[in-house]
Every structure is written in structure tokens, then in C-alpha cells.
Amino acid sequence: MSSIPFAHETWFGPDAFPTDWAFAAQTLTLVLLGAAVALTFAVRLIAARFPGVDVGWLGRCAPFMPFAVRIHLAVSLIGLLSLGFFLSPAMDLQADATGILLGAVMAVSAIGMATGFHARWAAGLLLAAGPLGMSEFGFWAVAQRIDLVGLALFVVFAGAGRWSADHELGRTADPSPVAAAQAVWSLKVAAGLALIVVAFAEKLAVPGMAVHFLAEHPEFNLAQQLGLGWSDLEFARVAGAIEVLFGLLVISGALS
């Protein structure tokens, strides 16, 4: 089991696979993507009629969500930086001016998130590092970590929250309902977009990468494991469409 990668293909796989938007534009792919959009609308209509139930104990945890988001972001940044990466293992920090600057930004942001000291400024600093990272590693590499943008925006809108230096110093309080709504909206949109971007970056727009990965790890072709007999390319197409579906459901609020 130690040889099985539980992460994105682009983090550990070869990067020599060309982008093939023709595969994403094939009729079957477009049909599957259209079905994902239609299913999302259907789920939203059902959710409007049957909105579900509130979970009381979970709702009482809401004031502590800024703390949970801050710590999650801090641990992610510290873990990546300790291994010499920017936002993912696909982006190696180099010992040059840009690499040192990006590393410093990650360190300062992580400290701000962990302590809750000037947390909004720390989150904004991380957001500002995005364009600089794109200039170093390219647009797609950074765009695939748009989920981190959602975490940072959550802190920008909601503030540091409880169990933070900002809260102890009286610089922030529990987020207002409006601020909380903006924070949650930012988080779910970024998380959904991350799923959609990865679906194209690893499967629908770069099918060669997905086929190569499945050839080396056939156990991940679940269709063949279930006896459906799908080829690796067919499975990659369906898996990509399902990722898009989940992303749309998260953005819509139907799967939050």
C-alpha cells in the first residue's frame, strides 16, 4: 500500500503530457458534462423543496469555524514549506529571489493563521502571492490550488474568530451573519472550482496523463474492478465528469 499515491496525478506524475482539448470537446464528453449540469439543477430544485434539517450541535460549532479554517491553512502551508514546495508538490521552491520571497510569504501567512495575529492581513498576503506564483510556475499549477484561495478568503471575510490573538486583543469578534455567509460562499465556490479545475487538468484536458497513471495503477480503474470492462480512457472521461458534477454541487450549495 505504501506505493499507492493518495494525491493528485500532477503532483507526482510526469509533466510531459500535452493538453488535448479535443478530448474534452468530444461529443460523449460534452454529453457527460451536460448531464452533470442538468443533475446539479435537478438536485437544487429538490433541495429547494426539501431543504433538509438543521443539526443543532453542528450549528453550535459555527463560532469556532474561523479557528478550524486558520489551523487547517497553517498546517497545510507549514507542511508544504517544510518539504520545499510552494502550494503543492508540483511546485518546487528554488533558491532564487522569487523562491525565497514565496517561501517567506508562506511562512508569514502560516504564522498569522496559527496565532490569529493580524489574520486578515496574513490571508491577504497569501492571496497576493498567487500572481507571483503564477509567474514562476504557470497559471494551471497555481489554479489547481484554488481551494487555498477559498480558505484565505474565509479568513478575510470572517476574521480570525475565537482562540486568536486578534480576538484576545479586541480587534475582531464573531463574524456577523452577513460576513459568515460571504465566508462560506467563498469557501464553497473555491472548493468546487478546485474539483472542476483538477478534473480538466488531470483528465478531461490531459487524457494522456490519466491513461498513463491508470496503466501504472490499474487498481484505480474502479470500473474494471467492478467488471464493467471500461478502458482506462473511458474511465478517465467518466471520472472527470463526476469530479465536475461534485464541483458544481458544492458551488450550488447542494453538497456543502
C-alpha positions in Angstrom: 0.0 0.0 0.0 2.9 2.4 0.6 3.5 2.6 -3.2 0.0 3.8 -3.9 -0.2 7.6 -4.2 -3.2 9.2 -2.5 -2.9 12.6 -4.1 -3.2 14.4 -7.4 -1.5 12.9 -10.5 0.1 16.2 -11.4 1.9 16.2 -8.0 3.9 13.1 -8.6 3.5 12.1 -12.3 5.5 13.1 -15.3 4.6 16.6 -16.7 5.3 15.8 -20.4 1.7 15.1 -21.4 0.3 17.7 -23.8 -3.1 19.4 -23.3 -5.7 17.9 -25.6 -8.9 20.0 -25.5 -10.2 17.9 -28.4 -10.9 15.1 -26.0 -12.9 17.5 -23.7 -14.8 18.6 -26.8 -15.8 15.2 -28.0 -19.5 14.5 -28.1 -19.5 11.9 -25.4 -17.5 14.1 -23.0 -19.9 17.1 -23.7 -22.9 14.8 -23.1 -21.5 13.8 -19.7 -20.7 17.4 -18.8 -24.2 18.4 -19.8 -25.6 15.7 -17.7 -23.6 16.9 -14.7 -25.0 20.4 -15.2 -28.6 19.1 -15.5 -28.2 16.9 -12.5 -27.0 19.8 -10.5 -30.1 21.9 -11.4 -32.3 18.9 -10.5 -30.6 18.5 -7.1 -31.0 22.2 -6.4 -34.7 22.1 -7.3 -35.2 19.1 -4.9 -33.2 20.9 -2.2 -35.5 24.0 -2.6 -38.5 21.7 -1.9 -36.8 19.6 0.8 -34.1 21.7 2.4 -33.1 19.1 4.9 -32.8 19.6 8.7 -30.5 21.7 10.9 -28.1 19.8 13.1 -28.1 21.6 16.4 -24.7 20.5 17.8 -23.1 21.2 14.5 -24.6 24.7 14.3 -23.2 25.5 17.8 -19.7 24.8 16.4 -20.1 27.7 13.9 -18.3 30.3 16.1 -15.2 28.1 16.1 -15.0 27.6 12.3 -12.6 30.5 11.7 -10.2 28.8 14.1 -10.6 25.5 12.3 -10.0 27.1 8.9 -7.0 29.0 10.2 -5.3 25.9 11.6 -6.1 23.9 8.5 -4.5 26.5 6.3 -1.5 27.0 8.7 -0.8 23.2 8.8 -1.0 22.9 5.0 1.4 25.8 4.5 3.9 24.6 7.0 3.8 21.1 5.7 4.4 22.2 2.1 7.1 24.7 3.0 9.0 22.2 5.2 9.3 20.0 2.1 10.4 22.9 -0.1 7.1 23.3 -2.1 5.0 26.4 -2.8 1.3 25.4 -2.8 1.7 21.8 -3.9 4.4 19.1 -4.6 4.2 20.1 -8.3 5.8 23.5 -7.4 9.4 23.2 -6.1 10.7 26.4 -4.5 14.1 27.3 -5.9 16.9 29.1 -4.0 16.5 32.3 -6.0 14.8 35.6 -5.2 11.3 34.5 -6.3 11.6 31.2 -4.4 12.8 32.8 -1.2 10.1 35.5 -1.4 7.3 32.9 -1.9 8.7 30.8 0.9 8.8 33.9 3.2 5.2 34.7 2.3 4.1 31.2 3.1 5.9 31.3 6.5 4.5 34.7 7.5 1.0 33.6 6.4 1.2 30.3 8.3 2.3 32.1 11.5 -0.6 34.6 11.1 -3.0 31.8 10.6 -1.8 29.7 13.5 -1.7 32.6 16.0 -4.6 34.6 14.7 -2.4 37.7 14.8 -3.4 40.1 12.1 -5.1 37.1 10.4 -6.8 39.1 7.7 -3.5 40.6 6.6 -1.9 37.2 6.6 -4.7 35.8 4.5 -4.4 38.8 2.1 -0.7 38.3 1.8 -1.2 34.7 0.7 -3.7 35.8 -1.9 -1.3 38.4 -3.2 1.3 35.6 -3.6 -0.9 33.9 -6.2 0.0 36.0 -9.2 3.7 35.9 -8.3 3.5 32.1 -8.1 1.8 32.0 -11.5 4.8 33.9 -13.0 7.1 31.3 -11.6 5.1 28.1 -12.0 2.5 28.9 -14.6 -1.3 29.6 -14.3 -2.6 26.0 -14.2 -0.2 24.8 -11.4 -1.4 27.6 -9.1 -5.0 27.4 -10.2 -5.3 23.8 -9.1 -4.8 25.0 -5.5 -7.7 27.5 -5.7 -9.1 25.7 -2.7 -6.5 27.5 -0.6 -7.9 30.8 -2.0 -11.2 29.8 -0.5 -9.7 29.2 2.9 -7.8 32.5 2.8 -11.0 34.4 1.7 -12.9 32.7 4.5 -10.5 34.4 7.0 -10.6 37.7 5.1 -14.4 37.8 5.5 -14.9 36.1 8.8 -11.8 37.3 10.6 -9.7 35.3 13.0 -12.6 34.4 15.2 -12.2 32.9 18.7 -9.0 31.4 20.1 -6.9 34.0 18.3 -4.6 36.9 19.2 -6.9 39.3 17.3 -9.9 38.1 19.4 -7.9 38.5 22.6 -6.8 41.9 21.7 -10.3 43.0 20.8 -9.5 43.5 17.1 -12.1 41.0 15.9 -15.3 39.3 17.1 -17.5 36.5 16.0 -18.5 37.2 12.3 -21.8 38.7 11.6 -24.4 36.7 9.7 -23.5 38.6 6.5 -19.8 38.1 6.9 -20.3 34.4 7.7 -22.4 34.0 4.6 -19.7 35.7 2.5 -17.0 33.5 4.0 -18.9 30.2 3.5 -19.8 31.3 -0.1 -16.2 32.0 -0.9 -15.1 28.6 0.6 -17.6 26.5 -1.3 -17.1 28.3 -4.6 -13.3 27.8 -4.3 -13.6 24.2 -3.3 -16.0 23.5 -6.2 -13.8 25.2 -8.7 -10.8 23.2 -7.4 -12.6 20.0 -8.2 -13.5 21.3 -11.7 -10.1 22.6 -12.5 -8.4 19.3 -11.4 -11.0 17.3 -13.5 -9.8 19.1 -16.6 -6.1 19.4 -15.7 -5.7 15.7 -14.9 -8.3 14.0 -17.0 -10.6 15.8 -19.5 -8.0 18.2 -21.0 -5.0 15.9 -20.5 -6.3 12.4 -21.1 -2.7 11.1 -21.7 -1.8 11.8 -18.1 -4.9 9.9 -16.8 -4.3 6.9 -19.0 -0.6 6.8 -18.1 -1.5 6.9 -14.4 -4.1 4.1 -14.7 -1.8 2.0 -16.7 0.7 2.1 -13.8 -2.0 1.8 -11.1 -4.8 -0.4 -12.7 -6.4 -0.8 -9.3 -7.7 2.8 -9.6 -9.8 1.9 -12.6 -12.8 1.0 -10.5 -14.9 0.2 -13.5 -12.7 -2.8 -14.3 -12.6 -3.8 -10.7 -16.4 -4.0 -10.9 -16.3 -6.0 -14.1 -17.6 -3.2 -16.3 -14.8 -3.6 -18.8 -14.2 0.1 -19.4 -10.9 1.1 -20.9 -8.7 3.5 -19.0 -9.6 6.3 -21.3 -13.4 5.7 -20.9 -12.9 5.5 -17.1 -10.9 8.8 -17.1 -13.7 10.5 -19.1 -16.4 9.4 -16.6 -14.3 10.1 -13.6 -13.6 13.6 -14.9 -17.3 14.3 -15.4 -18.1 13.0 -11.9 -15.5 15.4 -10.5 -17.1 18.3 -12.4 -20.5 17.2 -11.0 -19.2 17.2 -7.4 -17.7 20.6 -8.0 -21.0 22.0 -9.3 -22.9 20.5 -6.5 -20.6 22.1 -3.9 -20.8 25.5 -5.6 -24.6 25.3 -5.8 -24.8 24.6 -2.1 -26.5 21.3 -2.7 -23.5 19.3 -1.5 -21.9 21.5 1.2 
